[in-house]
Amino acid sequence: MHSATTHEPRTLGDHTWQNQAACHTTPHADPELFFPEPDEIDRIRAAKTICAQCPVRRTCLDAALENGDRDGIRGGLTEEERDALHSKLAQRLDYTRINATLAGGDVHLSRAERRAVARDAYRAGIPADQLARRLKVTVEHAKKLYRHAAREISHRNTKTKPKATRTAKAAPITPARTPVRTDLGTAA
């Protein structure tokens, strides 16, 4: 079983993860087991037991959410349990996925993750043409994402300054009086 820290994000169009799924590798696992009626508690429990042992459980859940799959048990969750996740998918912020994209991976990202990739790429000084390739957008769009990232970073920096320094007028800067040194000894 893979831990959450070793999760490899699913790449676009990659379905090879399914060959590792416990529902495919468990002998005599009936595919219908994963499509129970809401009141079939024993079948739900049995399917979730198989999912709990699955090395690609998180990838399965990601695929179900990204594809809008609302039927059956996927990633160890029932249709009802996934409902809230479907509505929050656009705000998903998984740094495993962000880092995989920054490293050149072809990962399906949420809107929040795409913004984070642009912001992190901007901070890292990655050229706009490389960001465009990683996000599969035009260079012009990548430049626009960089402008948004620059504003966001600037806005965050402004918010973190103490309130007094943002609102108070700056006091005139007077040069500090440098003490006059008449005894110029040598440093030991």
N, C-alpha and C positions, 0 to 999 in steps of 0.2 A: 504494500500500500504506500503510495506517495504521500509525503507530507505537503502541507500548503506551501511551504517554502520551495519545494522542488517542482511545483506546477509549471508545466510548459504551456504557454498559451497556444490555442489552436490557430493554425494559419488559415488564410482564406482558401476555401475549396479543399482543405485537407480533411479527409474522413478516415484516414488510416487509424486514428485513435480508437475507432469502433472495434477493430480487431482485438484490442486489449481489454475491452469492456467485460466486466464480470457476467453480464447478462448473455454475452456471446460465448464466453469461455467456460461457464458453469455447465457441466453435463446435465442434461434433462431439464434445463431451465425453459419453461414454457413462455414464449414471447407474450402470450395473452395475460400472463401473470402481471405484467407491467401496465395493463389497461383495465384495472378493476373499477367497479361501480363505487361511488362514494361510501356506500354502506357495507362494502365487503372488507371489513377490518382485517380479517385473517390474511387475505390476499395482499392487501396493502402492506401489512407487517412482513410478510414473506418477501415481497419485492424489495422493500427497504433493507431487509437483512442482506440480500444479495448486493444491493447498491453500497451498503456500508463497507463491503470488502473490495470495492472496485477501485483499481488504480487510476482510472480516468474519470472518476465521479465528477470532479469540478469541470473538466473539459466537456463532459456530457451536459452538465447544467448550463455552461456558457453557450453551447450550441443550441440548446432548447430555447434559451432566452433570446439569443441573436436571431434565430429563425422564426421567432414568434410561435413556437410549438407549445400549444396549450393542452395537448392530450397526453394522458398516461403519466406514469412516474418516470421522471427524468432527473438524473443527478441526485437521486435519493429523495426528491420532493414530489409531492402530489400536485395535481393541477391547481388546487386551491392554495397550497403553500407557495407555489411559484407566482401566483397572481400579483402579489405586492412587488415582487422582483421585476416582473415585466414592466410595470409602470415606472420603476426607478432605474431601468437599464441605461437611459441616456445620461444619468448622473454617476454611473459606475466609475470608480477611480481605482484601478488596480495597477500598482507600480510594476508588478511583474510583466504585465502587458506593455506598459509604457517603455520599460527598459528593453524589452525584446524588440520593440519597434525602433528604438534609438540605435540598437545594435544591428539593425538591418532586417529584422524579421517582418514577415508579411502577416500582421495580426489584425483581426477585426476589432476596431476600437469604438468605444462609445464617444459621444460628443465631448464629455469631460476629459476623457483620456486623450483625445486628439488635441484639445487645448493644452493639456499638460505636456504632450510631446512637443508641441510648438514652443511652449515656454521654456522647457528644458533644453531644446535644441538651440533656441535663441541665446540662452545663458551660456551654452557650451561653444557658441560661435560657429555652429554648423552652417555652412552656406545654404541659401534659400533653395538652390537647385537640388541639393541632397535631401532637404526636408521635403521638397516636392516629390521626389522619387519615393521616399519612405511612406508618405501619406497618399501617394497616387493622385496628386493634384497638380495644377499648372504652377510654374514658377511665380507667376503673378499672384496666384492665390496664396502661395507660401509666403511671399513678401507681405501680403495683407495679414496673414497669421502672425508674422513677426511684428508688424506694427501693433496689432492687438496685444501681443505678448509684452512688448516694450511698455505700452500704456498700463497694462495690468501690473507689471513689476514696479513701475514708477508709482502707481497708485498705492500699492502695498507698502512701498518704502515711505510714502507720505503718511500713511495711516500709522506706521509704527513709531514715528517721531513723537516725542512728548508734546502734549497739547500746547504748552506754553511756547515752545519754539515755533509752532506753526502759526499761532495767532498774534503773538507779541511782536512788536516792531523790533528789529535788530538794534541793539545798542551800538553806538559808533565805536569802531575799533580804534583803540589808542595803542600805539606801540608800547610794549613793555620796556621799561627803562633798563637797559643793559648795564650791569654794574661795571664800573671802570676798574680795570685791573692794572695796577702799577707794578705789581711784583710778578713778573713773568718767569716763574721757575720752570723747571723741566718736569715732565711727568715721570714718575718712577716706574 
